[in-house]
Amino acid sequence: DPEKKALFASVTKRIDYSPKIGTELHGINLTQLTDQQSEELAAFIAERGVVFFRDQEDLDTKEHVKLGARWGPLHVHPLVPHNQDNPEVIVLDSRLSPPGRYNTNNSWHSDVSFEPAPSSFSILKFEEIPEAGGDTIWSNGYQLYDDLSQPIKTLLEGLTATHTSDIFRVFQANTGRKTFGKLNDSEHPVIRTNPVTGWKSVFTNSVFTREINGVSPTESKWILDYLNDLTSKRLDYQVRFSWKKHSVAIWDNRSTFHTGVPDFKPYYRRGLRVTVSGEVPFYDPNS
């Protein structure tokens, strides 16, 4: 249903943070979605990039896992600390930041893009929030692609990039931490088609994308630096979310990038994330 009538029948208030990315929905209890509402919400997230919810006290760890599993198999991170009883749940605790874990605050990325079939959706809930600071920012990969000139679009549509686990290999070598799975490297199209919307998005990021394939190192650096600059510096592509206790954000990693803002010292934050594994990225020239 393009109008998503089942989903919006329960919505009491919709707040669009910007015209093209980011919406906050009130009146939805994420533990009580019908199958139709769940399907429509997944489509809405793919369209809006990231969707926010407040007051989700009922979304405990069990319900968090159950929600993610509605949309696909859940990813088990090869290195980041897990909830002991639920390996699909990763713990993002600023008290464990280096040397306890690799910190992707202030680093624009799409979750686990180094996997052969990277994440479709991520679901993040913070249990503990700082008294000030600690926002998360998302950037719109659809809009980034749409605003490129046609010659640059044509160039990028013919390219692939290598995404790697290099940062985790370095971290593992420095700390000796055991892994929970293979640290993968994968080749993905630079422009990918979102299978839900059929829209094209840039799919490179500054954390996991090592190089553009088939071009010189200088050309690879130029392309990646240019795309990373657009991700991080174009404020009109971005939406910023201020967390409250029991707030939840769900985003589409196929067409957004995100970063935490590391501005909350001396305070701490602790959250739990479930990551849904998606499809092998593809580029459809007819999309």
C-alpha positions as CSV (number, residue, x, y, z in Angstrom):
1,D,0.0,0.0,0.0
2,P,1.8,3.2,-1.1
3,E,-0.3,5.2,1.3
4,K,0.6,2.9,4.2
5,K,-2.9,3.2,5.6
6,A,-2.4,0.4,8.2
7,L,0.7,2.1,9.7
8,F,-0.6,5.6,9.7
9,A,-3.9,4.6,11.3
10,S,-1.9,4.3,14.5
11,V,0.1,7.4,14.0
12,T,-1.1,10.4,16.2
13,K,1.6,12.8,15.0
14,R,4.1,12.9,12.2
15,I,7.1,15.2,12.3
16,D,9.3,15.5,9.2
17,Y,12.7,16.7,10.2
18,S,13.5,17.8,6.6
19,P,11.7,17.4,3.3
20,K,13.8,14.4,2.2
21,I,15.2,12.6,5.2
22,G,14.1,11.9,8.8
23,T,10.6,11.5,10.3
24,E,9.5,11.1,13.9
25,L,6.3,9.1,14.4
26,H,4.2,9.3,17.5
27,G,1.5,6.8,18.6
28,I,3.4,3.7,17.4
29,N,4.3,1.0,19.9
30,L,7.0,-1.0,18.1
31,T,6.2,-4.1,20.1
32,Q,2.6,-4.2,18.8
33,L,3.0,-3.8,15.1
34,T,0.8,-6.0,12.9
35,D,2.5,-7.8,10.0
36,Q,1.0,-5.2,7.6
37,Q,2.2,-2.3,9.7
38,S,5.7,-3.9,9.9
39,E,5.8,-4.2,6.1
40,E,4.7,-0.7,5.6
41,L,7.1,0.7,8.2
42,A,10.0,-1.0,6.4
43,A,8.9,0.7,3.2
44,F,8.6,4.0,4.9
45,I,12.1,3.8,6.5
46,A,13.5,3.0,3.0
47,E,11.8,6.1,1.7
48,R,12.7,8.5,4.5
49,G,16.1,7.1,5.3
50,V,15.6,7.2,9.1
51,V,12.6,7.1,11.3
52,F,12.5,8.1,15.0
53,F,10.2,6.9,17.9
54,R,9.9,8.1,21.4
55,D,8.7,6.4,24.6
56,Q,9.4,2.8,23.6
57,E,9.7,1.5,27.1
58,D,8.3,-1.9,26.0
59,L,11.1,-2.5,23.6
60,D,13.3,-4.7,25.8
61,T,16.1,-6.8,24.5
62,K,13.8,-9.7,23.6
63,E,11.4,-7.4,21.7
64,H,14.3,-5.5,20.1
65,V,15.5,-8.8,18.6
66,K,12.0,-9.8,17.6
67,L,11.4,-6.5,15.7
68,G,14.6,-6.8,13.7
69,A,13.9,-10.5,12.8
70,R,10.6,-9.4,11.2
71,W,12.8,-7.8,8.4
72,G,15.4,-10.5,7.9
73,P,18.3,-12.5,9.4
74,L,20.1,-10.6,12.2
75,H,23.8,-9.8,11.9
76,V,26.3,-10.9,14.5
77,H,29.1,-8.4,14.6
78,P,32.5,-10.1,14.3
79,L,34.2,-7.8,16.9
80,V,32.0,-5.4,18.8
81,P,30.8,-6.5,22.3
82,H,27.5,-8.4,22.4
83,N,24.7,-8.9,24.8
84,Q,25.7,-12.2,26.3
85,D,22.3,-13.9,25.9
86,N,21.6,-12.4,22.5
87,P,24.7,-12.3,20.2
88,E,22.7,-10.3,17.6
89,V,22.5,-7.4,20.1
90,I,25.6,-5.2,20.1
91,V,26.4,-3.0,23.1
92,L,27.4,0.6,22.3
93,D,28.7,1.9,25.7
94,S,30.9,5.0,25.7
95,R,32.6,3.6,28.8
96,L,34.0,0.8,26.6
97,S,35.3,3.2,24.0
98,P,39.0,2.7,23.2
99,P,40.6,0.6,24.3
100,G,37.4,-1.4,24.9
101,R,36.0,-1.1,21.4
102,Y,36.5,0.7,18.0
103,N,34.7,4.0,18.2
104,T,32.8,5.1,15.1
105,N,31.7,8.4,16.6
106,N,32.7,11.2,14.3
107,S,33.2,8.8,11.5
108,W,30.6,8.7,8.7
109,H,29.7,5.1,7.8
110,S,27.0,2.6,6.7
111,D,26.8,-0.3,9.1
112,V,28.9,-3.4,8.3
113,S,29.4,-2.4,4.6
114,F,32.4,-4.8,4.6
115,E,30.0,-7.8,4.6
116,P,29.1,-9.6,1.3
117,A,25.4,-8.8,2.2
118,P,25.6,-5.7,4.4
119,S,22.9,-4.4,6.6
120,S,19.5,-3.3,5.4
121,F,18.1,-1.8,8.6
122,S,19.7,-0.9,12.0
123,I,17.5,-0.4,15.1
124,L,19.2,1.5,17.9
125,K,17.8,2.3,21.4
126,F,19.7,4.2,24.1
127,E,19.2,3.0,27.7
128,E,21.4,5.7,29.1
129,I,21.9,9.2,27.6
130,P,24.2,12.0,28.5
131,E,22.9,15.1,30.2
132,A,24.0,17.1,27.1
133,G,25.3,16.2,23.7
134,G,25.5,12.7,22.1
135,D,23.3,13.3,19.1
136,T,23.5,11.2,16.0
137,I,23.5,12.6,12.4
138,W,22.4,10.9,9.2
139,S,23.2,11.9,5.6
140,N,21.0,11.1,2.6
141,G,22.7,8.9,0.0
142,Y,19.7,9.3,-2.4
143,Q,20.0,13.1,-2.5
144,L,23.8,12.9,-2.8
145,Y,23.4,10.8,-5.9
146,D,20.5,12.9,-7.4
147,D,22.6,16.1,-7.1
148,L,25.6,14.8,-9.0
149,S,26.1,15.9,-12.6
150,Q,25.2,13.4,-15.3
151,P,28.9,12.8,-16.3
152,I,29.9,12.0,-12.7
153,K,26.8,9.8,-12.3
154,T,27.8,7.9,-15.5
155,L,31.4,7.5,-14.2
156,L,30.4,6.2,-10.8
157,E,27.7,3.9,-12.1
158,G,30.3,1.9,-13.8
159,L,32.6,1.5,-10.8
160,T,32.9,-0.9,-7.8
161,A,34.6,-0.3,-4.5
162,T,36.3,-2.6,-2.0
163,H,34.9,-2.4,1.6
164,T,37.1,-3.9,4.3
165,S,37.3,-4.8,7.9
166,D,40.8,-3.2,8.1
167,I,39.9,-1.0,11.1
168,F,38.8,-4.0,13.1
169,R,42.0,-6.0,12.1
170,V,44.1,-3.2,13.4
171,F,42.0,-3.0,16.6
172,Q,42.3,-6.8,17.0
173,A,46.0,-6.7,16.5
174,N,46.4,-4.0,19.1
175,T,44.1,-5.5,21.7
176,G,44.2,-9.2,21.1
177,R,40.4,-9.4,21.3
178,K,38.9,-12.6,19.9
179,T,36.5,-12.3,17.0
180,F,33.0,-13.7,16.8
181,G,33.1,-14.3,13.1
182,K,35.1,-13.7,9.9
183,L,36.5,-10.2,9.2
184,N,35.3,-9.9,5.6
185,D,36.3,-7.7,2.7
186,S,33.7,-7.3,-0.1
187,E,33.4,-5.6,-3.4
188,H,30.2,-3.5,-4.0
189,P,28.9,-1.1,-6.6
190,V,29.7,2.6,-6.0
191,I,26.0,3.3,-6.9
192,R,23.5,0.8,-5.6
193,T,19.8,0.5,-6.1
194,N,17.6,0.2,-3.0
195,P,15.4,-2.8,-3.7
196,V,12.4,-1.4,-1.8
197,T,12.2,2.1,-3.4
198,G,14.0,1.4,-6.7
199,W,16.0,4.7,-6.0
200,K,19.8,5.0,-6.5
201,S,22.2,5.9,-3.8
202,V,25.9,6.4,-3.4
203,F,27.3,3.5,-1.4
204,T,30.8,4.4,-0.2
205,N,31.9,5.6,3.2
206,S,34.9,6.9,5.0
207,V,35.2,4.0,7.6
208,F,35.0,0.8,5.5
209,T,35.6,1.8,1.8
210,R,39.3,1.2,1.1
211,E,39.5,1.9,-2.6
212,I,37.7,2.3,-5.9
213,N,38.5,-0.6,-8.1
214,G,40.0,-0.4,-11.6
215,V,41.4,3.2,-11.3
216,S,44.7,4.6,-10.1
217,P,45.3,5.2,-6.3
218,T,45.2,8.9,-7.0
219,E,41.9,8.7,-8.8
220,S,40.5,6.4,-6.2
221,K,41.4,8.9,-3.4
222,W,39.9,11.8,-5.4
223,I,36.6,10.0,-5.9
224,L,36.3,8.8,-2.3
225,D,37.4,12.2,-0.8
226,Y,34.8,13.9,-3.0
227,L,32.0,11.6,-2.0
228,N,33.0,11.7,1.7
229,D,33.1,15.5,1.6
230,L,29.6,15.6,0.3
231,T,28.4,13.2,2.9
232,S,29.9,15.1,5.8
233,K,29.7,18.7,4.7
234,R,26.4,19.1,2.8
235,L,24.1,20.1,5.7
236,D,21.1,20.0,3.4
237,Y,21.6,16.2,3.1
238,Q,21.6,15.7,6.8
239,V,19.2,15.2,9.8
240,R,20.2,15.3,13.4
241,F,18.5,13.5,16.3
242,S,18.7,14.3,20.0
243,W,18.2,11.2,22.0
244,K,16.0,10.8,25.1
245,K,15.6,7.7,27.2
246,H,13.6,5.0,25.4
247,S,14.0,6.8,22.1
248,V,14.5,4.5,19.1
249,A,16.0,5.2,15.6
250,I,15.6,2.8,12.7
251,W,17.5,3.6,9.5
252,D,18.2,2.1,6.1
253,N,21.9,1.5,5.6
254,R,21.5,1.0,1.9
255,S,20.8,4.7,1.3
256,T,22.1,6.6,4.4
257,F,25.3,7.3,6.3
258,H,25.5,8.2,9.9
259,T,27.9,9.3,12.6
260,G,27.7,9.8,16.4
261,V,28.7,13.2,17.7
262,P,31.5,12.8,20.3
263,D,30.6,15.9,22.3
264,F,29.2,14.5,25.5
265,K,32.2,14.1,27.8
266,P,32.2,13.9,30.9
267,Y,28.9,12.1,30.5
268,Y,28.2,8.6,29.2
269,R,25.8,6.9,26.9
270,R,24.8,3.3,26.5
271,G,22.7,1.8,23.8
272,L,21.8,-1.5,22.1
273,R,21.7,-2.0,18.4
274,V,20.2,-4.8,16.3
275,T,21.4,-5.0,12.7
276,V,19.3,-6.7,10.0
277,S,21.3,-8.3,7.2
278,G,20.2,-7.3,3.7
279,E,20.8,-8.4,0.2
280,V,24.0,-8.4,-1.9
281,P,24.2,-4.8,-3.2
282,F,23.4,-4.4,-6.8
283,Y,23.1,-1.6,-9.4
284,D,20.0,-1.6,-11.7
285,P,20.6,0.8,-14.6
286,N,16.8,1.0,-15.1
287,S,16.1,2.1,-11.5
